[in-house]
Amino acid sequence: MEELWGPSTSNSTCPSFVTGGSVCLPPVKIPFYFSPRQNMFDGILDIYVAAAAPVVGYWITSLIFFCLDISGWKWLDKYRIHESKEVKSRNLATPWQVARAVLFQHAAQTVVVFIGATESPEISIARCQSDMEAFGSTLVWVVRLFLGEQTGLKFLELGGSGMTHWLYWWGIPAAQMLLALFVLDTWQYFTHRLMHMNKYLYKNIHSVHHKIYVPYSFGAIYNHPLEGLVLDSVGAILAARISCLSVRQTIFFFTFSSCKAVGMHGGYNFPFDPFQMMSSNNADYHDIHHQAIGINSNFAQPFFIHWDILLGTRMTREDIEERRKKVKKT
């Protein structure tokens, strides 16, 4: 049990996990990813990092793809979704127009983050110990409810301490992050689809993004300012709030989402791209949406494609080939 969940109460100051109406835990064992400092960087509040990190991540990831675009390396040709000359010939917005609009959106996004920000709670070893004890008491109540008094207590004495540690540091944070990904995906799918189905919204707002027929990295959030606010900024903050992410979890979530969006518009279908390996919602999948044949398909973004599958809006390259064969036959 100790190998599965982590440290147990044996050889500690705790004679048993359940002591009366509370729990007894050994000293906190901090995982590698956690810093007990109030702020990660001296003199910089974590909320400032939450506002800046996704912007920095966006442009660093974009720069990597831009360097690939201008490298002239022939081995990249087999991974390009479109030829480089198509970017100039088919796109209706110039790179300067795109960069200017993205910089404006990043400025607006930063303001929204500050408006929706909440002050970080105290970060200390003592606070973690207190929170874990409170969580452990809840765990005792749940286990007793489902396993009964005697069986529950036996189970908790074997692994209650390690289970509390694992759930507090790994299980619950992972579940929170998955919930945040799901909420953002849900928000963006239905908002994005609405902007295509409603003629007014498409013509006056979402059509700005579709001036880019051949997607490229730093054009990922080239949008009408209102779309940038509603689809991206509000959606991300809503996901963070619903999943109760801490400020530091929010830093990771915002930055990861930002980099994932760049990867989806990067223009390359790399088999070794970590952003594309995590799901089928990759650059090739989203590229179909930017083409005339798939403009009313593949609304899912930025992480998974479950809503497209469930609601029948998924289109693959195989589907496109089937349609072309049918057209040739007729």
C-alpha positions in Angstrom: 0.0 0.0 0.0 2.9 2.3 0.8 4.4 1.7 -2.7 1.1 2.6 -4.3 0.1 5.8 -2.4 3.4 7.1 -1.0 4.5 7.7 2.6 2.5 5.9 5.4 2.2 6.8 9.1 4.6 4.0 10.1 7.9 5.2 11.7 6.5 8.7 12.2 5.2 10.7 15.1 1.7 9.4 14.3 0.6 6.2 16.1 -2.3 5.9 13.7 -3.9 7.8 10.8 -7.3 8.4 12.5 -7.1 9.9 16.0 -10.5 10.7 17.4 -12.2 13.2 15.2 -9.1 14.2 13.3 -6.2 12.6 11.3 -2.5 12.5 12.1 -0.1 12.9 9.2 3.7 12.7 9.0 5.6 15.9 8.1 4.8 17.1 4.6 6.8 15.6 1.8 6.8 18.2 -1.0 6.8 17.0 -4.6 9.4 18.3 -7.1 7.0 20.8 -8.8 6.0 22.8 -5.7 7.8 25.8 -4.4 6.9 26.9 -0.8 7.7 30.5 -1.7 4.9 33.0 -1.7 5.9 34.0 -5.2 7.9 32.0 -7.7 10.2 34.9 -8.6 11.5 37.5 -6.2 9.8 40.9 -6.5 7.2 39.6 -9.0 3.7 38.6 -7.9 2.5 35.3 -9.3 -0.5 37.0 -10.8 1.9 39.1 -13.0 3.4 35.8 -14.1 -0.1 34.5 -14.9 -0.7 37.5 -17.2 2.8 37.5 -18.9 3.6 33.8 -19.2 1.0 32.9 -21.9 2.0 35.9 -24.0 5.7 35.0 -23.7 4.9 31.3 -24.4 2.9 32.4 -27.5 5.6 34.4 -29.1 8.4 31.9 -28.2 6.4 29.0 -29.8 5.6 31.2 -32.8 9.3 32.1 -33.2 10.2 28.5 -33.3 7.7 27.8 -36.2 8.8 31.1 -37.9 12.4 29.9 -37.9 11.3 26.6 -39.4 9.4 28.6 -42.1 12.4 30.6 -43.2 15.0 27.9 -42.6 14.9 26.5 -46.2 15.4 23.0 -44.8 14.2 20.5 -47.5 13.5 17.7 -45.0 10.6 19.9 -43.6 8.7 19.8 -46.9 7.2 16.4 -46.1 5.7 17.8 -42.9 4.3 21.0 -44.3 0.6 21.1 -44.8 0.8 23.8 -47.4 3.6 25.2 -49.6 5.2 28.4 -48.2 4.0 30.4 -51.3 0.4 29.7 -50.4 0.7 31.8 -47.3 1.2 34.9 -49.4 -1.1 34.0 -52.3 -4.2 32.8 -50.4 -4.3 34.7 -47.2 -6.2 38.0 -47.1 -4.4 39.5 -44.1 -0.8 40.6 -44.2 1.7 39.3 -41.6 1.9 42.9 -40.2 -1.9 43.2 -39.9 -1.9 39.8 -38.1 0.9 40.7 -35.7 -0.7 44.1 -34.9 -4.0 42.5 -34.1 -2.4 39.7 -32.0 -0.4 42.3 -30.0 -3.6 44.2 -29.3 -5.4 41.1 -28.2 -2.5 40.2 -25.9 -2.8 43.7 -24.3 -6.5 43.2 -23.8 -6.0 39.7 -22.5 -3.6 41.0 -19.9 -6.1 43.5 -18.7 -8.8 40.8 -18.4 -6.5 38.6 -16.4 -5.8 41.4 -13.9 -9.5 42.2 -13.6 -10.4 38.6 -13.0 -7.4 37.9 -10.7 -7.7 36.9 -7.1 -5.0 37.4 -4.5 -2.9 34.3 -3.9 -3.5 32.7 -0.5 -0.7 32.1 1.9 1.8 29.6 0.6 3.8 27.8 3.3 4.6 24.3 4.6 2.4 24.9 7.6 -0.5 25.9 5.3 0.0 22.7 3.2 0.0 20.6 6.4 -3.2 22.2 7.6 -4.9 21.8 4.3 -3.9 18.1 4.0 -5.2 17.4 7.5 -8.5 19.0 6.6 -8.6 16.9 3.4 -7.7 13.8 5.3 -10.7 14.3 7.6 -12.9 14.5 4.5 -11.3 11.3 3.1 -12.1 9.5 6.4 -15.7 10.5 6.2 -16.0 9.4 2.5 -14.3 6.0 3.2 -16.4 5.3 6.2 -19.5 6.2 4.2 -18.8 3.7 1.5 -16.9 0.9 3.3 -18.5 1.1 6.8 -16.9 1.9 10.1 -14.7 -1.1 10.8 -13.7 -1.9 7.2 -13.1 1.8 6.5 -10.8 2.3 9.5 -8.8 -0.8 8.6 -8.4 0.4 5.1 -7.4 3.9 6.3 -4.8 2.6 8.7 -3.1 0.7 5.9 -3.0 3.6 3.4 -4.8 6.6 4.6 -1.8 8.8 5.0 -0.3 7.9 1.6 -3.6 8.2 -0.1 -4.1 11.7 1.4 -0.6 12.7 0.2 -1.2 11.3 -3.4 -4.6 12.8 -3.8 -3.6 16.2 -2.4 -0.4 16.6 -4.5 -1.3 14.6 -7.6 -4.8 13.2 -8.0 -6.8 16.4 -7.3 -4.5 18.8 -9.2 -4.6 16.5 -12.3 -8.4 16.2 -12.1 -8.7 20.0 -11.8 -6.5 20.4 -14.9 -8.5 17.9 -16.9 -11.7 19.7 -15.9 -10.2 23.0 -17.0 -9.3 21.5 -20.4 -12.8 20.1 -20.8 -14.6 23.4 -19.8 -12.4 25.4 -22.2 -13.0 22.9 -25.0 -16.8 23.0 -24.3 -16.9 26.8 -24.2 -14.9 27.2 -27.4 -16.7 24.5 -29.4 -20.2 25.9 -28.9 -19.1 29.6 -29.1 -17.0 28.8 -32.2 -19.9 26.9 -33.8 -22.4 29.6 -33.0 -20.1 32.1 -34.8 -20.3 30.0 -37.9 -24.0 29.2 -37.8 -25.1 32.8 -37.2 -24.6 34.7 -40.4 -24.3 38.1 -38.6 -21.7 36.8 -36.2 -19.7 35.2 -38.9 -19.8 38.2 -41.3 -19.0 40.8 -38.8 -16.8 39.0 -36.3 -15.5 35.5 -37.0 -14.7 36.1 -40.7 -11.7 38.1 -39.5 -10.0 34.9 -38.3 -10.8 33.2 -41.6 -9.0 35.8 -43.6 -6.1 33.3 -43.0 -6.9 30.4 -45.3 -3.4 29.0 -44.8 -2.8 29.0 -41.0 0.6 30.0 -39.6 1.9 30.2 -36.1 1.5 33.8 -34.9 -1.9 34.0 -36.6 -3.4 31.6 -34.1 -5.4 34.3 -32.3 -5.8 36.7 -35.2 -9.4 37.6 -34.4 -11.9 40.3 -34.1 -11.3 42.0 -30.7 -14.8 40.9 -29.4 -14.1 37.3 -30.4 -10.7 37.4 -28.7 -12.5 38.6 -25.5 -15.4 36.1 -25.5 -13.9 33.0 -27.1 -10.4 33.1 -25.6 -10.1 35.3 -22.6 -13.5 34.8 -21.0 -13.4 31.1 -21.8 -10.0 30.6 -20.2 -10.8 32.5 -17.0 -14.2 30.7 -16.8 -12.4 27.3 -17.1 -9.9 28.3 -14.4 -12.6 29.4 -12.0 -14.9 26.4 -12.5 -12.1 24.0 -11.9 -10.8 26.0 -8.9 -7.3 26.3 -10.2 -4.7 28.0 -8.0 -2.7 30.9 -9.4 0.2 28.6 -10.2 -2.0 26.1 -11.9 -3.5 28.9 -13.8 -0.1 30.0 -15.0 0.5 26.5 -16.5 -3.1 26.2 -17.9 -3.0 29.6 -19.6 0.5 29.1 -21.0 -0.2 25.6 -22.2 -3.4 26.7 -23.9 -1.6 29.5 -25.6 1.2 27.3 -26.9 -1.3 24.6 -28.0 -3.2 27.2 -30.1 0.0 28.2 -31.8 0.8 24.6 -32.6 -2.6 24.0 -34.1 -2.0 26.9 -36.5 1.7 26.1 -37.1 1.3 24.7 -40.5 3.3 21.5 -39.9 2.1 18.0 -39.2 5.0 16.7 -37.2 4.7 13.1 -35.8 7.0 14.1 -32.9 5.3 17.4 -31.9 4.2 16.9 -28.2 1.2 19.3 -28.6 -0.1 17.2 -31.6 0.6 13.9 -29.9 -1.7 14.6 -27.0 -4.8 14.4 -29.2 -6.2 14.3 -32.8 -6.9 18.0 -32.6 -3.7 18.9 -34.3 -2.5 21.3 -37.1 -3.8 19.1 -39.9 -7.2 18.6 -38.2 -7.7 22.4 -37.7 -6.3 23.2 -41.2 -9.4 21.4 -42.7 -11.6 23.9 -40.8 -9.7 26.8 -42.5 -10.4 25.4 -46.0 -13.7 26.0 -47.9 -14.7 22.3 -47.9 -14.4 22.0 -44.1 -15.4 25.5 -42.9 -18.5 24.2 -41.2 -16.7 21.2 -39.7 -14.0 20.7 -37.0 -15.1 23.4 -34.6 -13.4 21.7 -31.7 -10.5 23.6 -30.1 -8.0 23.7 -28.6 -7.4 20.3 -27.0 -9.7 17.4 -27.9 -12.3 16.5 -30.6 -15.0 14.8 -28.6 -17.6 17.4 -29.3 -17.0 17.1 -33.1 -17.4 13.4 -32.8 -20.5 13.4 -30.6 -22.3 16.1 -32.6 -21.3 15.0 -36.1 -19.2 17.9 -37.1 -15.9 16.0 -37.6 -14.2 15.9 -41.0 -11.1 14.0 -41.8 -8.8 13.9 -44.9 -10.4 10.6 -45.7 -13.9 12.3 -45.7 -12.6 14.9 -48.1 -11.2 12.2 -50.5 -14.6 10.4 -50.4 -16.4 13.6 -51.3 -14.1 14.3 -54.2 -14.6 10.8 -55.6 -18.3 11.2 -55.4 -18.0 14.5 -57.3 -15.9 12.9 -60.0 -18.4 10.1 -60.5 -21.3 12.5 -60.9 
